[in-house]
Amino acid sequence: MEYADRIEITFKSGETIAYKEGEWDDYAYDGKAVIVKQKGAWIGIYNFDHVFSVELKNTKAVDYVPL
């Protein structure tokens, strides 16, 4: 996905944390943790041992249906 305006991190416990457009602009995975960033600052660090999934979503996407 080239553009995502939302990132959702779901934990093995079933809890989910979401960052909406404007709350984040980058993310990273260093082999042990998922790091959510905004303007270069780390705003969320999540131990990957507790993470079930990380999803990048484009909530503004429109499905294209050919005629």
Buried (B, 14 or more C-beta within 10 A) or exposed (E): EEEBBBBBBBBEEEEEEEBEEEBBEEBEEEEEBBBBBBEEEEEBEBEEEEBEEBEEBEEEEEEEEEE
